[in-house]
């Protein structure tokens, strides 16, 4: 189970890296920033920031590097990383879903939509691996015997 959790963590992080490349190549900010401006004009409280490409790509690359740096802890079943896996997977699941809803709103294929299914699948895997990683070895063995 430990290896499965660490592998799921790395796969989601590499899927995020591929997603960042997808967004950068397909012009995500050219779609995102106008949507944020429009929403801010309608709702002054709207919290999403506007980005320049340099700040956006640097921030996302830093996030990917930090997440990859946490991988050894994921393979050791660190309680911190296991707890962090739930919000990480949830955010990536919502990110992927948002990119798949985007084409409905835009009326065309959205930037980042190509890799969105990877984010969704990898997020679900990390959720499952984190859940199984929360079980003690005896609970895990009992859980496997009940599933069979």
Phi and psi restraints in degrees (value plus and minus 20) as a CYANA .aco file:
   2 UNK   PHI     -81.8   -41.8
   2 UNK   PSI     -66.7   -26.7
   3 UNK   PHI     -84.2   -44.2
   3 UNK   PSI     -58.8   -18.8
   4 UNK   PHI     -81.8   -41.8
   4 UNK   PSI     -63.2   -23.2
   5 UNK   PHI     -84.6   -44.6
   5 UNK   PSI     -67.5   -27.5
   6 UNK   PHI     -81.0   -41.0
   6 UNK   PSI     -61.7   -21.7
   7 UNK   PHI     -85.3   -45.3
   7 UNK   PSI     -61.6   -21.6
   8 UNK   PHI     -82.7   -42.7
   8 UNK   PSI     -59.4   -19.4
   9 UNK   PHI     -81.6   -41.6
   9 UNK   PSI     -67.5   -27.5
  10 UNK   PHI     -85.4   -45.4
  10 UNK   PSI     -62.6   -22.6
  11 UNK   PHI     -82.0   -42.0
  11 UNK   PSI     -62.4   -22.4
  12 UNK   PHI     -84.9   -44.9
  12 UNK   PSI     -60.0   -20.0
  13 UNK   PHI     -87.2   -47.2
  13 UNK   PSI     -60.1   -20.1
  14 UNK   PHI     -88.8   -48.8
  14 UNK   PSI     -53.0   -13.0
  15 UNK   PHI     -85.4   -45.4
  15 UNK   PSI     -59.2   -19.2
  16 UNK   PHI     -83.1   -43.1
  16 UNK   PSI     -62.4   -22.4
  17 UNK   PHI     -80.8   -40.8
  17 UNK   PSI     -64.1   -24.1
  18 UNK   PHI     -83.3   -43.3
  18 UNK   PSI     -57.4   -17.4
  19 UNK   PHI     -85.9   -45.9
  19 UNK   PSI     -60.2   -20.2
  20 UNK   PHI     -82.2   -42.2
  20 UNK   PSI     -63.1   -23.1
  21 UNK   PHI     -83.0   -43.0
  21 UNK   PSI     -64.8   -24.8
  22 UNK   PHI     -75.8   -35.8
  22 UNK   PSI     -68.5   -28.5
  23 UNK   PHI     -83.3   -43.3
  23 UNK   PSI     -63.0   -23.0
  24 UNK   PHI     -84.0   -44.0
  24 UNK   PSI     -61.5   -21.5
  25 UNK   PHI     -93.0   -53.0
  25 UNK   PSI     -52.0   -12.0
  26 UNK   PHI    -118.5   -78.5
  26 UNK   PSI     -11.6    28.4
  27 UNK   PHI      56.1    96.1
  27 UNK   PSI      25.1    65.1
  28 UNK   PHI     -76.2   -36.2
  28 UNK   PSI     -65.4   -25.4
  29 UNK   PHI     -85.0   -45.0
  29 UNK   PSI     -47.4    -7.4
  30 UNK   PHI     -87.2   -47.2
  30 UNK   PSI     -40.1    -0.1
  31 UNK   PHI    -117.5   -77.5
  31 UNK   PSI     -65.3   -25.3
  32 UNK   PHI     -83.2   -43.2
  32 UNK   PSI     -73.2   -33.2
  33 UNK   PHI     -78.9   -38.9
  33 UNK   PSI     -64.4   -24.4
  34 UNK   PHI     -83.4   -43.4
  34 UNK   PSI     -55.0   -15.0
  35 UNK   PHI     -84.7   -44.7
  35 UNK   PSI     -63.7   -23.7
  36 UNK   PHI     -83.7   -43.7
  36 UNK   PSI     -63.5   -23.5
  37 UNK   PHI     -79.2   -39.2
  37 UNK   PSI     -64.3   -24.3
  38 UNK   PHI     -83.1   -43.1
  38 UNK   PSI     -64.9   -24.9
  39 UNK   PHI     -86.5   -46.5
  39 UNK   PSI     -57.1   -17.1
  40 UNK   PHI     -85.5   -45.5
  40 UNK   PSI     -55.1   -15.1
  41 UNK   PHI     -85.5   -45.5
  41 UNK   PSI     -54.2   -14.2
  42 UNK   PHI    -105.5   -65.5
  42 UNK   PSI     -54.9   -14.9
  43 UNK   PHI    -151.7  -111.7
  43 UNK   PSI      80.0   120.0
  44 UNK   PHI     -78.0   -38.0
  44 UNK   PSI     -46.8    -6.8
  45 UNK   PHI    -102.1   -62.1
  45 UNK   PSI     -25.9    14.1
  46 UNK   PHI     -75.7   -35.7
  46 UNK   PSI     102.2   142.2
  47 UNK   PHI    -106.8   -66.8
  47 UNK   PSI     -26.4    13.6
  48 UNK   PHI     -94.5   -54.5
  48 UNK   PSI     118.0   158.0
  49 UNK   PHI    -103.9   -63.9
  49 UNK   PSI     140.7   180.7
  50 UNK   PHI    -113.4   -73.4
  50 UNK   PSI     130.0   170.0
  51 UNK   PHI    -150.5  -110.5
  51 UNK   PSI     127.5   167.5
  52 UNK   PHI    -108.7   -68.7
  52 UNK   PSI     139.5   179.5
  53 UNK   PHI     -79.2   -39.2
  53 UNK   PSI     -65.1   -25.1
  54 UNK   PHI     -81.3   -41.3
  54 UNK   PSI     -65.5   -25.5
  55 UNK   PHI     -86.8   -46.8
  55 UNK   PSI     -63.5   -23.5
  56 UNK   PHI     -81.6   -41.6
  56 UNK   PSI     -71.4   -31.4
  57 UNK   PHI     -88.8   -48.8
  57 UNK   PSI     -57.7   -17.7
  58 UNK   PHI     -84.0   -44.0
  58 UNK   PSI     -64.3   -24.3
  59 UNK   PHI     -82.9   -42.9
  59 UNK   PSI     -65.2   -25.2
  60 UNK   PHI     -87.0   -47.0
  60 UNK   PSI     -59.2   -19.2
  61 UNK   PHI     -83.8   -43.8
  61 UNK   PSI     -59.7   -19.7
  62 UNK   PHI     -83.5   -43.5
  62 UNK   PSI     -61.2   -21.2
  63 UNK   PHI     -82.0   -42.0
  63 UNK   PSI     -64.5   -24.5
  64 UNK   PHI     -82.7   -42.7
  64 UNK   PSI     -62.3   -22.3
  65 UNK   PHI     -83.1   -43.1
  65 UNK   PSI     -64.3   -24.3
  66 UNK   PHI     -82.4   -42.4
  66 UNK   PSI     -64.4   -24.4
  67 UNK   PHI     -83.1   -43.1
  67 UNK   PSI     -60.1   -20.1
  68 UNK   PHI     -87.2   -47.2
  68 UNK   PSI     -55.7   -15.7
  69 UNK   PHI     -85.5   -45.5
  69 UNK   PSI     -45.2    -5.2
  70 UNK   PHI    -100.9   -60.9
  70 UNK   PSI     -27.9    12.1
  71 UNK   PHI     -75.6   -35.6
  71 UNK   PSI     -64.2   -24.2
  72 UNK   PHI     -78.1   -38.1
  72 UNK   PSI     -55.3   -15.3
  73 UNK   PHI     -88.3   -48.3
  73 UNK   PSI     -54.3   -14.3
  74 UNK   PHI     -85.1   -45.1
  74 UNK   PSI     -59.8   -19.8
  75 UNK   PHI     -89.8   -49.8
  75 UNK   PSI     -41.1    -1.1
  76 UNK   PHI    -115.2   -75.2
  76 UNK   PSI     -14.9    25.1
  77 UNK   PHI      40.1    80.1
  77 UNK   PSI      21.3    61.3
  78 UNK   PHI     -77.3   -37.3
  78 UNK   PSI     111.5   151.5
  79 UNK   PHI     -77.2   -37.2
  79 UNK   PSI     -58.2   -18.2
  80 UNK   PHI     -79.5   -39.5
  80 UNK   PSI     -67.9   -27.9
  81 UNK   PHI     -89.9   -49.9
  81 UNK   PSI     -57.2   -17.2
  82 UNK   PHI     -83.2   -43.2
  82 UNK   PSI     -60.0   -20.0
  83 UNK   PHI     -89.1   -49.1
  83 UNK   PSI     -62.6   -22.6
  84 UNK   PHI     -85.3   -45.3
  84 UNK   PSI     -43.5    -3.5
  85 UNK   PHI     -81.3   -41.3
  85 UNK   PSI     -54.8   -14.8
  86 UNK   PHI     -86.1   -46.1
  86 UNK   PSI     -72.8   -32.8
  87 UNK   PHI     -86.9   -46.9
  87 UNK   PSI     -54.3   -14.3
  88 UNK   PHI     -80.6   -40.6
  88 UNK   PSI     -70.9   -30.9
  89 UNK   PHI     -84.0   -44.0
  89 UNK   PSI     -58.6   -18.6
  90 UNK   PHI     -84.6   -44.6
  90 UNK   PSI     -64.1   -24.1
  91 UNK   PHI     -84.0   -44.0
  91 UNK   PSI     -62.3   -22.3
  92 UNK   PHI     -89.8   -49.8
  92 UNK   PSI     -54.7   -14.7
  93 UNK   PHI     -82.8   -42.8
  93 UNK   PSI     -66.9   -26.9
  94 UNK   PHI     -85.9   -45.9
  94 UNK   PSI     -57.9   -17.9
  95 UNK   PHI     -80.4   -40.4
  95 UNK   PSI     -69.3   -29.3
  96 UNK   PHI     -81.4   -41.4
  96 UNK   PSI     -65.0   -25.0
  97 UNK   PHI     -82.4   -42.4
  97 UNK   PSI     -60.9   -20.9
  98 UNK   PHI     -80.6   -40.6
  98 UNK   PSI     -59.0   -19.0
  99 UNK   PHI     -90.7   -50.7
  99 UNK   PSI     -46.5    -6.5
 100 UNK   PHI    -102.3   -62.3
 100 UNK   PSI     -44.4    -4.4
 101 UNK   PHI     -99.2   -59.2
 101 UNK   PSI     -47.2    -7.2
 102 UNK   PHI     -69.6   -29.6
 102 UNK   PSI     -65.7   -25.7
 103 UNK   PHI     -80.1   -40.1
 103 UNK   PSI     -49.0    -9.0
 104 UNK   PHI     -87.1   -47.1
 104 UNK   PSI     -64.7   -24.7
 105 UNK   PHI     -89.0   -49.0
 105 UNK   PSI     -63.0   -23.0
 106 UNK   PHI    -103.4   -63.4
 106 UNK   PSI     -43.4    -3.4
 107 UNK   PHI      57.0    97.0
 107 UNK   PSI      -5.8    34.2
 108 UNK   PHI    -177.1  -137.1
 108 UNK   PSI     149.3   189.3
 109 UNK   PHI     -81.4   -41.4
 109 UNK   PSI     109.0   149.0
 110 UNK   PHI    -109.4   -69.4
 110 UNK   PSI     127.4   167.4
 111 UNK   PHI     -77.6   -37.6
 111 UNK   PSI     113.7   153.7
 112 UNK   PHI      69.0   109.0
 112 UNK   PSI     -29.0    11.0
 113 UNK   PHI     -90.2   -50.2
 113 UNK   PSI     -45.8    -5.8
 114 UNK   PHI     -84.0   -44.0
 114 UNK   PSI     -60.4   -20.4
 115 UNK   PHI    -116.5   -76.5
 115 UNK   PSI     -21.5    18.5
 116 UNK   PHI     -77.5   -37.5
 116 UNK   PSI     -62.2   -22.2
 117 UNK   PHI     -80.6   -40.6
 117 UNK   PSI     -52.7   -12.7
 118 UNK   PHI     -82.5   -42.5
 118 UNK   PSI     -64.0   -24.0
 119 UNK   PHI     -81.1   -41.1
 119 UNK   PSI     -62.8   -22.8
 120 UNK   PHI     -84.4   -44.4
 120 UNK   PSI     -69.9   -29.9
 121 UNK   PHI     -82.6   -42.6
 121 UNK   PSI     -65.1   -25.1
 122 UNK   PHI     -87.3   -47.3
 122 UNK   PSI     -54.8   -14.8
 123 UNK   PHI     -83.5   -43.5
 123 UNK   PSI     -65.6   -25.6
 124 UNK   PHI     -83.1   -43.1
 124 UNK   PSI     -58.6   -18.6
 125 UNK   PHI     -83.4   -43.4
 125 UNK   PSI     -63.9   -23.9
 126 UNK   PHI     -85.4   -45.4
 126 UNK   PSI     -59.8   -19.8
 127 UNK   PHI     -75.7   -35.7
 127 UNK   PSI     -69.3   -29.3
 128 UNK   PHI     -83.8   -43.8
 128 UNK   PSI     -64.0   -24.0
 129 UNK   PHI     -86.4   -46.4
 129 UNK   PSI     -58.2   -18.2
 130 UNK   PHI     -86.4   -46.4
 130 UNK   PSI     -60.7   -20.7
 131 UNK   PHI     -82.0   -42.0
 131 UNK   PSI     -66.4   -26.4
 132 UNK   PHI     -89.8   -49.8
 132 UNK   PSI     -50.6   -10.6
 133 UNK   PHI     -89.4   -49.4
 133 UNK   PSI     -40.6    -0.6
 134 UNK   PHI     -96.4   -56.4
 134 UNK   PSI     -35.2     4.8
 135 UNK   PHI    -101.7   -61.7
 135 UNK   PSI     122.3   162.3
 136 UNK   PHI     -89.9   -49.9
 136 UNK   PSI     144.1   184.1
 137 UNK   PHI     -75.8   -35.8
 137 UNK   PSI     -59.7   -19.7
 138 UNK   PHI     -90.2   -50.2
 138 UNK   PSI     -59.4   -19.4
 139 UNK   PHI     -85.7   -45.7
 139 UNK   PSI     -58.5   -18.5
 140 UNK   PHI     -83.5   -43.5
 140 UNK   PSI     -62.9   -22.9
 141 UNK   PHI     -84.4   -44.4
 141 UNK   PSI     -61.6   -21.6
 142 UNK   PHI     -84.5   -44.5
 142 UNK   PSI     -61.8   -21.8
 143 UNK   PHI     -81.5   -41.5
 143 UNK   PSI     -62.1   -22.1
 144 UNK   PHI     -86.1   -46.1
 144 UNK   PSI     -60.1   -20.1
 145 UNK   PHI     -89.4   -49.4
 145 UNK   PSI     -50.4   -10.4
 146 UNK   PHI     -92.4   -52.4
 146 UNK   PSI     -55.5   -15.5
 147 UNK   PHI     -88.7   -48.7
 147 UNK   PSI     -49.6    -9.6
